[in-house]
Amino acid sequence: LLLYLPVPALAQDDTDARLHDGIARSLQSYTRLTIFDDVTAHVQNRVVTISGKVTMPFKKDEIARRLADVSGVVEVRNEVTVLPVSIEDDDLRKRVARAIYGNPAFYRYAAMQRPPIHIIVENGGVTLTGVVPTDVERALARSLATGRGERSVTCALRTESASRQG
């Protein structure tokens, strides 16, 4: 049994994979993204779809412009949402960040240029995103985020092994 794939399909997959690497580098080098923002990108047929949440409107626009400038991108679909302006949410972000990154188990992350745990606060609800090495760290981060005056906590943190699997 022989399996034939159309050459353009193989070429497109290779192009999308290279584009994804360029997109990832561009997002990583965007210094205005903080632990309070979470943006992901998906590439298909050289079209980049970005989604997630950011704290300021200019970030949404700047990220889209940056990614549109990556060589090979034919279109950027910007599905990023801007979190509502709220003093209460800002205070909650700081409390949760201090609780997580002030814990000795996470000191090494706090010192990183790009800490792996993102704290998204929207209307009093906390969502943790990112990738941590173990389920223990995942559970600890969720526990530390709880009891800070939030309405709810959603732990969308993934472990490194789960992240590698897809």
Phi and psi in radians as a Rosetta constraint file:
Dihedral C 1 N 2 CA 2 C 2 CIRCULARHARMONIC -1.905 0.35
Dihedral N 2 CA 2 C 2 N 3 CIRCULARHARMONIC 2.461 0.35
Dihedral C 2 N 3 CA 3 C 3 CIRCULARHARMONIC -1.972 0.35
Dihedral N 3 CA 3 C 3 N 4 CIRCULARHARMONIC 2.134 0.35
Dihedral C 3 N 4 CA 4 C 4 CIRCULARHARMONIC -1.956 0.35
Dihedral N 4 CA 4 C 4 N 5 CIRCULARHARMONIC 2.251 0.35
Dihedral C 4 N 5 CA 5 C 5 CIRCULARHARMONIC -1.955 0.35
Dihedral N 5 CA 5 C 5 N 6 CIRCULARHARMONIC 2.449 0.35
Dihedral C 5 N 6 CA 6 C 6 CIRCULARHARMONIC -1.049 0.35
Dihedral N 6 CA 6 C 6 N 7 CIRCULARHARMONIC 2.370 0.35
Dihedral C 6 N 7 CA 7 C 7 CIRCULARHARMONIC -0.974 0.35
Dihedral N 7 CA 7 C 7 N 8 CIRCULARHARMONIC -0.741 0.35
Dihedral C 7 N 8 CA 8 C 8 CIRCULARHARMONIC -1.025 0.35
Dihedral N 8 CA 8 C 8 N 9 CIRCULARHARMONIC -0.606 0.35
Dihedral C 8 N 9 CA 9 C 9 CIRCULARHARMONIC -1.135 0.35
Dihedral N 9 CA 9 C 9 N 10 CIRCULARHARMONIC -0.768 0.35
Dihedral C 9 N 10 CA 10 C 10 CIRCULARHARMONIC -1.110 0.35
Dihedral N 10 CA 10 C 10 N 11 CIRCULARHARMONIC -0.778 0.35
Dihedral C 10 N 11 CA 11 C 11 CIRCULARHARMONIC -1.084 0.35
Dihedral N 11 CA 11 C 11 N 12 CIRCULARHARMONIC -0.690 0.35
Dihedral C 11 N 12 CA 12 C 12 CIRCULARHARMONIC -1.146 0.35
Dihedral N 12 CA 12 C 12 N 13 CIRCULARHARMONIC -0.739 0.35
Dihedral C 12 N 13 CA 13 C 13 CIRCULARHARMONIC -1.047 0.35
Dihedral N 13 CA 13 C 13 N 14 CIRCULARHARMONIC -0.733 0.35
Dihedral C 13 N 14 CA 14 C 14 CIRCULARHARMONIC -1.131 0.35
Dihedral N 14 CA 14 C 14 N 15 CIRCULARHARMONIC -0.755 0.35
Dihedral C 14 N 15 CA 15 C 15 CIRCULARHARMONIC -1.083 0.35
Dihedral N 15 CA 15 C 15 N 16 CIRCULARHARMONIC -0.793 0.35
Dihedral C 15 N 16 CA 16 C 16 CIRCULARHARMONIC -1.093 0.35
Dihedral N 16 CA 16 C 16 N 17 CIRCULARHARMONIC -0.685 0.35
Dihedral C 16 N 17 CA 17 C 17 CIRCULARHARMONIC -1.112 0.35
Dihedral N 17 CA 17 C 17 N 18 CIRCULARHARMONIC -0.771 0.35
Dihedral C 17 N 18 CA 18 C 18 CIRCULARHARMONIC -1.122 0.35
Dihedral N 18 CA 18 C 18 N 19 CIRCULARHARMONIC -0.737 0.35
Dihedral C 18 N 19 CA 19 C 19 CIRCULARHARMONIC -1.063 0.35
Dihedral N 19 CA 19 C 19 N 20 CIRCULARHARMONIC -0.743 0.35
Dihedral C 19 N 20 CA 20 C 20 CIRCULARHARMONIC -1.035 0.35
Dihedral N 20 CA 20 C 20 N 21 CIRCULARHARMONIC -0.703 0.35
Dihedral C 20 N 21 CA 21 C 21 CIRCULARHARMONIC -1.094 0.35
Dihedral N 21 CA 21 C 21 N 22 CIRCULARHARMONIC -0.752 0.35
Dihedral C 21 N 22 CA 22 C 22 CIRCULARHARMONIC -1.140 0.35
Dihedral N 22 CA 22 C 22 N 23 CIRCULARHARMONIC -0.693 0.35
Dihedral C 22 N 23 CA 23 C 23 CIRCULARHARMONIC -1.113 0.35
Dihedral N 23 CA 23 C 23 N 24 CIRCULARHARMONIC -0.795 0.35
Dihedral C 23 N 24 CA 24 C 24 CIRCULARHARMONIC -1.055 0.35
Dihedral N 24 CA 24 C 24 N 25 CIRCULARHARMONIC -0.759 0.35
Dihedral C 24 N 25 CA 25 C 25 CIRCULARHARMONIC -1.083 0.35
Dihedral N 25 CA 25 C 25 N 26 CIRCULARHARMONIC -0.731 0.35
Dihedral C 25 N 26 CA 26 C 26 CIRCULARHARMONIC -1.113 0.35
Dihedral N 26 CA 26 C 26 N 27 CIRCULARHARMONIC -0.747 0.35
Dihedral C 26 N 27 CA 27 C 27 CIRCULARHARMONIC -1.137 0.35
Dihedral N 27 CA 27 C 27 N 28 CIRCULARHARMONIC -0.739 0.35
Dihedral C 27 N 28 CA 28 C 28 CIRCULARHARMONIC -1.104 0.35
Dihedral N 28 CA 28 C 28 N 29 CIRCULARHARMONIC -0.574 0.35
Dihedral C 28 N 29 CA 29 C 29 CIRCULARHARMONIC -1.536 0.35
Dihedral N 29 CA 29 C 29 N 30 CIRCULARHARMONIC -0.049 0.35
Dihedral C 29 N 30 CA 30 C 30 CIRCULARHARMONIC -1.380 0.35
Dihedral N 30 CA 30 C 30 N 31 CIRCULARHARMONIC 1.828 0.35
Dihedral C 30 N 31 CA 31 C 31 CIRCULARHARMONIC -1.300 0.35
Dihedral N 31 CA 31 C 31 N 32 CIRCULARHARMONIC -0.213 0.35
Dihedral C 31 N 32 CA 32 C 32 CIRCULARHARMONIC -1.500 0.35
Dihedral N 32 CA 32 C 32 N 33 CIRCULARHARMONIC -0.133 0.35
Dihedral C 32 N 33 CA 33 C 33 CIRCULARHARMONIC -1.321 0.35
Dihedral N 33 CA 33 C 33 N 34 CIRCULARHARMONIC 2.335 0.35
Dihedral C 33 N 34 CA 34 C 34 CIRCULARHARMONIC -2.115 0.35
Dihedral N 34 CA 34 C 34 N 35 CIRCULARHARMONIC -3.076 0.35
Dihedral C 34 N 35 CA 35 C 35 CIRCULARHARMONIC -1.188 0.35
Dihedral N 35 CA 35 C 35 N 36 CIRCULARHARMONIC -0.183 0.35
Dihedral C 35 N 36 CA 36 C 36 CIRCULARHARMONIC -1.688 0.35
Dihedral N 36 CA 36 C 36 N 37 CIRCULARHARMONIC 0.112 0.35
Dihedral C 36 N 37 CA 37 C 37 CIRCULARHARMONIC -2.106 0.35
Dihedral N 37 CA 37 C 37 N 38 CIRCULARHARMONIC 2.681 0.35
Dihedral C 37 N 38 CA 38 C 38 CIRCULARHARMONIC -2.563 0.35
Dihedral N 38 CA 38 C 38 N 39 CIRCULARHARMONIC 1.987 0.35
Dihedral C 38 N 39 CA 39 C 39 CIRCULARHARMONIC -2.245 0.35
Dihedral N 39 CA 39 C 39 N 40 CIRCULARHARMONIC 2.316 0.35
Dihedral C 39 N 40 CA 40 C 40 CIRCULARHARMONIC -2.173 0.35
Dihedral N 40 CA 40 C 40 N 41 CIRCULARHARMONIC 2.750 0.35
Dihedral C 40 N 41 CA 41 C 41 CIRCULARHARMONIC -2.308 0.35
Dihedral N 41 CA 41 C 41 N 42 CIRCULARHARMONIC 2.493 0.35
Dihedral C 41 N 42 CA 42 C 42 CIRCULARHARMONIC -2.231 0.35
Dihedral N 42 CA 42 C 42 N 43 CIRCULARHARMONIC 2.366 0.35
Dihedral C 42 N 43 CA 43 C 43 CIRCULARHARMONIC -2.038 0.35
Dihedral N 43 CA 43 C 43 N 44 CIRCULARHARMONIC 2.243 0.35
Dihedral C 43 N 44 CA 44 C 44 CIRCULARHARMONIC -2.558 0.35
Dihedral N 44 CA 44 C 44 N 45 CIRCULARHARMONIC 2.168 0.35
Dihedral C 44 N 45 CA 45 C 45 CIRCULARHARMONIC 0.951 0.35
Dihedral N 45 CA 45 C 45 N 46 CIRCULARHARMONIC 0.708 0.35
Dihedral C 45 N 46 CA 46 C 46 CIRCULARHARMONIC 1.184 0.35
Dihedral N 46 CA 46 C 46 N 47 CIRCULARHARMONIC 0.181 0.35
Dihedral C 46 N 47 CA 47 C 47 CIRCULARHARMONIC -1.760 0.35
Dihedral N 47 CA 47 C 47 N 48 CIRCULARHARMONIC 2.200 0.35
Dihedral C 47 N 48 CA 48 C 48 CIRCULARHARMONIC -1.759 0.35
Dihedral N 48 CA 48 C 48 N 49 CIRCULARHARMONIC 2.200 0.35
Dihedral C 48 N 49 CA 49 C 49 CIRCULARHARMONIC -1.940 0.35
Dihedral N 49 CA 49 C 49 N 50 CIRCULARHARMONIC 2.106 0.35
Dihedral C 49 N 50 CA 50 C 50 CIRCULARHARMONIC -1.891 0.35
Dihedral N 50 CA 50 C 50 N 51 CIRCULARHARMONIC 2.465 0.35
Dihedral C 50 N 51 CA 51 C 51 CIRCULARHARMONIC -2.490 0.35
Dihedral N 51 CA 51 C 51 N 52 CIRCULARHARMONIC 2.982 0.35
Dihedral C 51 N 52 CA 52 C 52 CIRCULARHARMONIC 2.247 0.35
Dihedral N 52 CA 52 C 52 N 53 CIRCULARHARMONIC -2.808 0.35
Dihedral C 52 N 53 CA 53 C 53 CIRCULARHARMONIC -2.411 0.35
Dihedral N 53 CA 53 C 53 N 54 CIRCULARHARMONIC 2.443 0.35
Dihedral C 53 N 54 CA 54 C 54 CIRCULARHARMONIC -2.282 0.35
Dihedral N 54 CA 54 C 54 N 55 CIRCULARHARMONIC 2.772 0.35
Dihedral C 54 N 55 CA 55 C 55 CIRCULARHARMONIC -1.488 0.35
Dihedral N 55 CA 55 C 55 N 56 CIRCULARHARMONIC -0.310 0.35
Dihedral C 55 N 56 CA 56 C 56 CIRCULARHARMONIC -2.369 0.35
Dihedral N 56 CA 56 C 56 N 57 CIRCULARHARMONIC 2.456 0.35
Dihedral C 56 N 57 CA 57 C 57 CIRCULARHARMONIC -1.027 0.35
Dihedral N 57 CA 57 C 57 N 58 CIRCULARHARMONIC -0.632 0.35
Dihedral C 57 N 58 CA 58 C 58 CIRCULARHARMONIC -1.109 0.35
Dihedral N 58 CA 58 C 58 N 59 CIRCULARHARMONIC -0.495 0.35
Dihedral C 58 N 59 CA 59 C 59 CIRCULARHARMONIC -1.139 0.35
Dihedral N 59 CA 59 C 59 N 60 CIRCULARHARMONIC -0.762 0.35
Dihedral C 59 N 60 CA 60 C 60 CIRCULARHARMONIC -0.977 0.35
Dihedral N 60 CA 60 C 60 N 61 CIRCULARHARMONIC -0.831 0.35
Dihedral C 60 N 61 CA 61 C 61 CIRCULARHARMONIC -1.232 0.35
Dihedral N 61 CA 61 C 61 N 62 CIRCULARHARMONIC -0.745 0.35
Dihedral C 61 N 62 CA 62 C 62 CIRCULARHARMONIC -1.125 0.35
Dihedral N 62 CA 62 C 62 N 63 CIRCULARHARMONIC -0.715 0.35
Dihedral C 62 N 63 CA 63 C 63 CIRCULARHARMONIC -1.098 0.35
Dihedral N 63 CA 63 C 63 N 64 CIRCULARHARMONIC -0.787 0.35
Dihedral C 63 N 64 CA 64 C 64 CIRCULARHARMONIC -1.047 0.35
Dihedral N 64 CA 64 C 64 N 65 CIRCULARHARMONIC -0.751 0.35
Dihedral C 64 N 65 CA 65 C 65 CIRCULARHARMONIC -1.114 0.35
Dihedral N 65 CA 65 C 65 N 66 CIRCULARHARMONIC -0.758 0.35
Dihedral C 65 N 66 CA 66 C 66 CIRCULARHARMONIC -1.021 0.35
Dihedral N 66 CA 66 C 66 N 67 CIRCULARHARMONIC -0.823 0.35
Dihedral C 66 N 67 CA 67 C 67 CIRCULARHARMONIC -1.238 0.35
Dihedral N 67 CA 67 C 67 N 68 CIRCULARHARMONIC -0.548 0.35
Dihedral C 67 N 68 CA 68 C 68 CIRCULARHARMONIC -1.133 0.35
Dihedral N 68 CA 68 C 68 N 69 CIRCULARHARMONIC -0.454 0.35
Dihedral C 68 N 69 CA 69 C 69 CIRCULARHARMONIC -1.433 0.35
Dihedral N 69 CA 69 C 69 N 70 CIRCULARHARMONIC -0.144 0.35
Dihedral C 69 N 70 CA 70 C 70 CIRCULARHARMONIC -1.205 0.35
Dihedral N 70 CA 70 C 70 N 71 CIRCULARHARMONIC 2.254 0.35
Dihedral C 70 N 71 CA 71 C 71 CIRCULARHARMONIC -1.006 0.35
Dihedral N 71 CA 71 C 71 N 72 CIRCULARHARMONIC 2.220 0.35
Dihedral C 71 N 72 CA 72 C 72 CIRCULARHARMONIC 1.799 0.35
Dihedral N 72 CA 72 C 72 N 73 CIRCULARHARMONIC -0.275 0.35
Dihedral C 72 N 73 CA 73 C 73 CIRCULARHARMONIC -1.304 0.35
Dihedral N 73 CA 73 C 73 N 74 CIRCULARHARMONIC 2.234 0.35
Dihedral C 73 N 74 CA 74 C 74 CIRCULARHARMONIC -1.717 0.35
Dihedral N 74 CA 74 C 74 N 75 CIRCULARHARMONIC -0.413 0.35
Dihedral C 74 N 75 CA 75 C 75 CIRCULARHARMONIC -2.786 0.35
Dihedral N 75 CA 75 C 75 N 76 CIRCULARHARMONIC 2.570 0.35
Dihedral C 75 N 76 CA 76 C 76 CIRCULARHARMONIC -2.106 0.35
Dihedral N 76 CA 76 C 76 N 77 CIRCULARHARMONIC 2.146 0.35
Dihedral C 76 N 77 CA 77 C 77 CIRCULARHARMONIC -1.759 0.35
Dihedral N 77 CA 77 C 77 N 78 CIRCULARHARMONIC 2.014 0.35
Dihedral C 77 N 78 CA 78 C 78 CIRCULARHARMONIC -1.715 0.35
Dihedral N 78 CA 78 C 78 N 79 CIRCULARHARMONIC 1.762 0.35
Dihedral C 78 N 79 CA 79 C 79 CIRCULARHARMONIC -1.875 0.35
Dihedral N 79 CA 79 C 79 N 80 CIRCULARHARMONIC 0.290 0.35
Dihedral C 79 N 80 CA 80 C 80 CIRCULARHARMONIC -1.229 0.35
Dihedral N 80 CA 80 C 80 N 81 CIRCULARHARMONIC 2.417 0.35
Dihedral C 80 N 81 CA 81 C 81 CIRCULARHARMONIC -1.908 0.35
Dihedral N 81 CA 81 C 81 N 82 CIRCULARHARMONIC 2.625 0.35
Dihedral C 81 N 82 CA 82 C 82 CIRCULARHARMONIC -1.706 0.35
Dihedral N 82 CA 82 C 82 N 83 CIRCULARHARMONIC 2.225 0.35
Dihedral C 82 N 83 CA 83 C 83 CIRCULARHARMONIC -1.174 0.35
Dihedral N 83 CA 83 C 83 N 84 CIRCULARHARMONIC 2.547 0.35
Dihedral C 83 N 84 CA 84 C 84 CIRCULARHARMONIC -1.131 0.35
Dihedral N 84 CA 84 C 84 N 85 CIRCULARHARMONIC 2.564 0.35
Dihedral C 84 N 85 CA 85 C 85 CIRCULARHARMONIC -1.298 0.35
Dihedral N 85 CA 85 C 85 N 86 CIRCULARHARMONIC 2.202 0.35
Dihedral C 85 N 86 CA 86 C 86 CIRCULARHARMONIC -2.774 0.35
Dihedral N 86 CA 86 C 86 N 87 CIRCULARHARMONIC 2.152 0.35
Dihedral C 86 N 87 CA 87 C 87 CIRCULARHARMONIC -1.094 0.35
Dihedral N 87 CA 87 C 87 N 88 CIRCULARHARMONIC -0.693 0.35
Dihedral C 87 N 88 CA 88 C 88 CIRCULARHARMONIC -1.096 0.35
Dihedral N 88 CA 88 C 88 N 89 CIRCULARHARMONIC -0.767 0.35
Dihedral C 88 N 89 CA 89 C 89 CIRCULARHARMONIC -1.130 0.35
Dihedral N 89 CA 89 C 89 N 90 CIRCULARHARMONIC -0.695 0.35
Dihedral C 89 N 90 CA 90 C 90 CIRCULARHARMONIC -1.054 0.35
Dihedral N 90 CA 90 C 90 N 91 CIRCULARHARMONIC -0.768 0.35
Dihedral C 90 N 91 CA 91 C 91 CIRCULARHARMONIC -1.119 0.35
Dihedral N 91 CA 91 C 91 N 92 CIRCULARHARMONIC -0.735 0.35
Dihedral C 91 N 92 CA 92 C 92 CIRCULARHARMONIC -1.114 0.35
Dihedral N 92 CA 92 C 92 N 93 CIRCULARHARMONIC -0.715 0.35
Dihedral C 92 N 93 CA 93 C 93 CIRCULARHARMONIC -0.950 0.35
Dihedral N 93 CA 93 C 93 N 94 CIRCULARHARMONIC -0.845 0.35
Dihedral C 93 N 94 CA 94 C 94 CIRCULARHARMONIC -1.124 0.35
Dihedral N 94 CA 94 C 94 N 95 CIRCULARHARMONIC -0.728 0.35
Dihedral C 94 N 95 CA 95 C 95 CIRCULARHARMONIC -1.107 0.35
Dihedral N 95 CA 95 C 95 N 96 CIRCULARHARMONIC -0.774 0.35
Dihedral C 95 N 96 CA 96 C 96 CIRCULARHARMONIC -1.177 0.35
Dihedral N 96 CA 96 C 96 N 97 CIRCULARHARMONIC -0.738 0.35
Dihedral C 96 N 97 CA 97 C 97 CIRCULARHARMONIC -1.069 0.35
Dihedral N 97 CA 97 C 97 N 98 CIRCULARHARMONIC -0.768 0.35
Dihedral C 97 N 98 CA 98 C 98 CIRCULARHARMONIC -1.100 0.35
Dihedral N 98 CA 98 C 98 N 99 CIRCULARHARMONIC -0.709 0.35
Dihedral C 98 N 99 CA 99 C 99 CIRCULARHARMONIC -1.126 0.35
Dihedral N 99 CA 99 C 99 N 100 CIRCULARHARMONIC -0.764 0.35
Dihedral C 99 N 100 CA 100 C 100 CIRCULARHARMONIC -1.328 0.35
Dihedral N 100 CA 100 C 100 N 101 CIRCULARHARMONIC -1.027 0.35
Dihedral C 100 N 101 CA 101 C 101 CIRCULARHARMONIC -1.341 0.35
Dihedral N 101 CA 101 C 101 N 102 CIRCULARHARMONIC -0.193 0.35
Dihedral C 101 N 102 CA 102 C 102 CIRCULARHARMONIC -1.560 0.35
Dihedral N 102 CA 102 C 102 N 103 CIRCULARHARMONIC -0.069 0.35
Dihedral C 102 N 103 CA 103 C 103 CIRCULARHARMONIC -1.447 0.35
Dihedral N 103 CA 103 C 103 N 104 CIRCULARHARMONIC 2.365 0.35
Dihedral C 103 N 104 CA 104 C 104 CIRCULARHARMONIC -0.930 0.35
Dihedral N 104 CA 104 C 104 N 105 CIRCULARHARMONIC -0.532 0.35
Dihedral C 104 N 105 CA 105 C 105 CIRCULARHARMONIC -1.146 0.35
Dihedral N 105 CA 105 C 105 N 106 CIRCULARHARMONIC -0.365 0.35
Dihedral C 105 N 106 CA 106 C 106 CIRCULARHARMONIC -2.032 0.35
Dihedral N 106 CA 106 C 106 N 107 CIRCULARHARMONIC 0.171 0.35
Dihedral C 106 N 107 CA 107 C 107 CIRCULARHARMONIC -0.939 0.35
Dihedral N 107 CA 107 C 107 N 108 CIRCULARHARMONIC -0.749 0.35
Dihedral C 107 N 108 CA 108 C 108 CIRCULARHARMONIC -1.102 0.35
Dihedral N 108 CA 108 C 108 N 109 CIRCULARHARMONIC -0.546 0.35
Dihedral C 108 N 109 CA 109 C 109 CIRCULARHARMONIC -1.272 0.35
Dihedral N 109 CA 109 C 109 N 110 CIRCULARHARMONIC -0.674 0.35
Dihedral C 109 N 110 CA 110 C 110 CIRCULARHARMONIC -1.046 0.35
Dihedral N 110 CA 110 C 110 N 111 CIRCULARHARMONIC -0.526 0.35
Dihedral C 110 N 111 CA 111 C 111 CIRCULARHARMONIC -1.434 0.35
Dihedral N 111 CA 111 C 111 N 112 CIRCULARHARMONIC -0.150 0.35
Dihedral C 111 N 112 CA 112 C 112 CIRCULARHARMONIC -1.325 0.35
Dihedral N 112 CA 112 C 112 N 113 CIRCULARHARMONIC 2.627 0.35
Dihedral C 112 N 113 CA 113 C 113 CIRCULARHARMONIC -1.119 0.35
Dihedral N 113 CA 113 C 113 N 114 CIRCULARHARMONIC -0.647 0.35
Dihedral C 113 N 114 CA 114 C 114 CIRCULARHARMONIC -2.183 0.35
Dihedral N 114 CA 114 C 114 N 115 CIRCULARHARMONIC 1.432 0.35
Dihedral C 114 N 115 CA 115 C 115 CIRCULARHARMONIC -1.005 0.35
Dihedral N 115 CA 115 C 115 N 116 CIRCULARHARMONIC 2.512 0.35
Dihedral C 115 N 116 CA 116 C 116 CIRCULARHARMONIC -1.393 0.35
Dihedral N 116 CA 116 C 116 N 117 CIRCULARHARMONIC -0.290 0.35
Dihedral C 116 N 117 CA 117 C 117 CIRCULARHARMONIC -1.740 0.35
Dihedral N 117 CA 117 C 117 N 118 CIRCULARHARMONIC 2.116 0.35
Dihedral C 117 N 118 CA 118 C 118 CIRCULARHARMONIC -1.787 0.35
Dihedral N 118 CA 118 C 118 N 119 CIRCULARHARMONIC 2.435 0.35
Dihedral C 118 N 119 CA 119 C 119 CIRCULARHARMONIC -2.025 0.35
Dihedral N 119 CA 119 C 119 N 120 CIRCULARHARMONIC 1.817 0.35
Dihedral C 119 N 120 CA 120 C 120 CIRCULARHARMONIC -1.783 0.35
Dihedral N 120 CA 120 C 120 N 121 CIRCULARHARMONIC 2.111 0.35
Dihedral C 120 N 121 CA 121 C 121 CIRCULARHARMONIC -2.082 0.35
Dihedral N 121 CA 121 C 121 N 122 CIRCULARHARMONIC 2.181 0.35
Dihedral C 121 N 122 CA 122 C 122 CIRCULARHARMONIC -2.433 0.35
Dihedral N 122 CA 122 C 122 N 123 CIRCULARHARMONIC 2.014 0.35
Dihedral C 122 N 123 CA 123 C 123 CIRCULARHARMONIC 0.916 0.35
Dihedral N 123 CA 123 C 123 N 124 CIRCULARHARMONIC 0.717 0.35
Dihedral C 123 N 124 CA 124 C 124 CIRCULARHARMONIC 1.486 0.35
Dihedral N 124 CA 124 C 124 N 125 CIRCULARHARMONIC -0.105 0.35
Dihedral C 124 N 125 CA 125 C 125 CIRCULARHARMONIC -1.638 0.35
Dihedral N 125 CA 125 C 125 N 126 CIRCULARHARMONIC 2.364 0.35
Dihedral C 125 N 126 CA 126 C 126 CIRCULARHARMONIC -1.875 0.35
Dihedral N 126 CA 126 C 126 N 127 CIRCULARHARMONIC 2.291 0.35
Dihedral C 126 N 127 CA 127 C 127 CIRCULARHARMONIC -2.176 0.35
Dihedral N 127 CA 127 C 127 N 128 CIRCULARHARMONIC 2.209 0.35
Dihedral C 127 N 128 CA 128 C 128 CIRCULARHARMONIC -1.706 0.35
Dihedral N 128 CA 128 C 128 N 129 CIRCULARHARMONIC 2.240 0.35
Dihedral C 128 N 129 CA 129 C 129 CIRCULARHARMONIC -2.248 0.35
Dihedral N 129 CA 129 C 129 N 130 CIRCULARHARMONIC 2.911 0.35
Dihedral C 129 N 130 CA 130 C 130 CIRCULARHARMONIC 2.108 0.35
Dihedral N 130 CA 130 C 130 N 131 CIRCULARHARMONIC -2.915 0.35
Dihedral C 130 N 131 CA 131 C 131 CIRCULARHARMONIC -2.306 0.35
Dihedral N 131 CA 131 C 131 N 132 CIRCULARHARMONIC 2.257 0.35
Dihedral C 131 N 132 CA 132 C 132 CIRCULARHARMONIC -2.139 0.35
Dihedral N 132 CA 132 C 132 N 133 CIRCULARHARMONIC 2.785 0.35
Dihedral C 132 N 133 CA 133 C 133 CIRCULARHARMONIC -1.142 0.35
Dihedral N 133 CA 133 C 133 N 134 CIRCULARHARMONIC -0.659 0.35
Dihedral C 133 N 134 CA 134 C 134 CIRCULARHARMONIC -2.326 0.35
Dihedral N 134 CA 134 C 134 N 135 CIRCULARHARMONIC 2.835 0.35
Dihedral C 134 N 135 CA 135 C 135 CIRCULARHARMONIC -1.137 0.35
Dihedral N 135 CA 135 C 135 N 136 CIRCULARHARMONIC -0.533 0.35
Dihedral C 135 N 136 CA 136 C 136 CIRCULARHARMONIC -1.103 0.35
Dihedral N 136 CA 136 C 136 N 137 CIRCULARHARMONIC -0.799 0.35
Dihedral C 136 N 137 CA 137 C 137 CIRCULARHARMONIC -1.152 0.35
Dihedral N 137 CA 137 C 137 N 138 CIRCULARHARMONIC -0.649 0.35
Dihedral C 137 N 138 CA 138 C 138 CIRCULARHARMONIC -1.051 0.35
Dihedral N 138 CA 138 C 138 N 139 CIRCULARHARMONIC -0.832 0.35
Dihedral C 138 N 139 CA 139 C 139 CIRCULARHARMONIC -1.176 0.35
Dihedral N 139 CA 139 C 139 N 140 CIRCULARHARMONIC -0.693 0.35
Dihedral C 139 N 140 CA 140 C 140 CIRCULARHARMONIC -1.122 0.35
Dihedral N 140 CA 140 C 140 N 141 CIRCULARHARMONIC -0.759 0.35
Dihedral C 140 N 141 CA 141 C 141 CIRCULARHARMONIC -1.053 0.35
Dihedral N 141 CA 141 C 141 N 142 CIRCULARHARMONIC -0.763 0.35
Dihedral C 141 N 142 CA 142 C 142 CIRCULARHARMONIC -1.080 0.35
Dihedral N 142 CA 142 C 142 N 143 CIRCULARHARMONIC -0.769 0.35
Dihedral C 142 N 143 CA 143 C 143 CIRCULARHARMONIC -1.087 0.35
Dihedral N 143 CA 143 C 143 N 144 CIRCULARHARMONIC -0.744 0.35
Dihedral C 143 N 144 CA 144 C 144 CIRCULARHARMONIC -1.177 0.35
Dihedral N 144 CA 144 C 144 N 145 CIRCULARHARMONIC -0.492 0.35
Dihedral C 144 N 145 CA 145 C 145 CIRCULARHARMONIC -1.374 0.35
Dihedral N 145 CA 145 C 145 N 146 CIRCULARHARMONIC -0.224 0.35
Dihedral C 145 N 146 CA 146 C 146 CIRCULARHARMONIC -1.563 0.35
Dihedral N 146 CA 146 C 146 N 147 CIRCULARHARMONIC 2.490 0.35
Dihedral C 146 N 147 CA 147 C 147 CIRCULARHARMONIC 1.462 0.35
Dihedral N 147 CA 147 C 147 N 148 CIRCULARHARMONIC 0.453 0.35
Dihedral C 147 N 148 CA 148 C 148 CIRCULARHARMONIC -1.905 0.35
Dihedral N 148 CA 148 C 148 N 149 CIRCULARHARMONIC 0.197 0.35
Dihedral C 148 N 149 CA 149 C 149 CIRCULARHARMONIC 1.714 0.35
Dihedral N 149 CA 149 C 149 N 150 CIRCULARHARMONIC 0.203 0.35
Dihedral C 149 N 150 CA 150 C 150 CIRCULARHARMONIC -1.419 0.35
Dihedral N 150 CA 150 C 150 N 151 CIRCULARHARMONIC 2.761 0.35
Dihedral C 150 N 151 CA 151 C 151 CIRCULARHARMONIC -1.418 0.35
Dihedral N 151 CA 151 C 151 N 152 CIRCULARHARMONIC -0.586 0.35
Dihedral C 151 N 152 CA 152 C 152 CIRCULARHARMONIC -2.779 0.35
Dihedral N 152 CA 152 C 152 N 153 CIRCULARHARMONIC 2.799 0.35
Dihedral C 152 N 153 CA 153 C 153 CIRCULARHARMONIC -2.263 0.35
Dihedral N 153 CA 153 C 153 N 154 CIRCULARHARMONIC 2.216 0.35
Dihedral C 153 N 154 CA 154 C 154 CIRCULARHARMONIC -2.028 0.35
Dihedral N 154 CA 154 C 154 N 155 CIRCULARHARMONIC 2.172 0.35
Dihedral C 154 N 155 CA 155 C 155 CIRCULARHARMONIC -1.778 0.35
Dihedral N 155 CA 155 C 155 N 156 CIRCULARHARMONIC 1.774 0.35
Dihedral C 155 N 156 CA 156 C 156 CIRCULARHARMONIC -1.807 0.35
Dihedral N 156 CA 156 C 156 N 157 CIRCULARHARMONIC 0.315 0.35
Dihedral C 156 N 157 CA 157 C 157 CIRCULARHARMONIC -1.135 0.35
Dihedral N 157 CA 157 C 157 N 158 CIRCULARHARMONIC 2.451 0.35
Dihedral C 157 N 158 CA 158 C 158 CIRCULARHARMONIC -1.933 0.35
Dihedral N 158 CA 158 C 158 N 159 CIRCULARHARMONIC 2.704 0.35
Dihedral C 158 N 159 CA 159 C 159 CIRCULARHARMONIC -1.556 0.35
Dihedral N 159 CA 159 C 159 N 160 CIRCULARHARMONIC 2.791 0.35
Dihedral C 159 N 160 CA 160 C 160 CIRCULARHARMONIC -1.025 0.35
Dihedral N 160 CA 160 C 160 N 161 CIRCULARHARMONIC -0.696 0.35
Dihedral C 160 N 161 CA 161 C 161 CIRCULARHARMONIC -1.174 0.35
Dihedral N 161 CA 161 C 161 N 162 CIRCULARHARMONIC -0.708 0.35
Dihedral C 161 N 162 CA 162 C 162 CIRCULARHARMONIC -1.187 0.35
Dihedral N 162 CA 162 C 162 N 163 CIRCULARHARMONIC -0.608 0.35
Dihedral C 162 N 163 CA 163 C 163 CIRCULARHARMONIC -1.156 0.35
Dihedral N 163 CA 163 C 163 N 164 CIRCULARHARMONIC -0.656 0.35
Dihedral C 163 N 164 CA 164 C 164 CIRCULARHARMONIC -1.204 0.35
Dihedral N 164 CA 164 C 164 N 165 CIRCULARHARMONIC -0.506 0.35
Dihedral C 164 N 165 CA 165 C 165 CIRCULARHARMONIC -1.360 0.35
Dihedral N 165 CA 165 C 165 N 166 CIRCULARHARMONIC -0.219 0.35
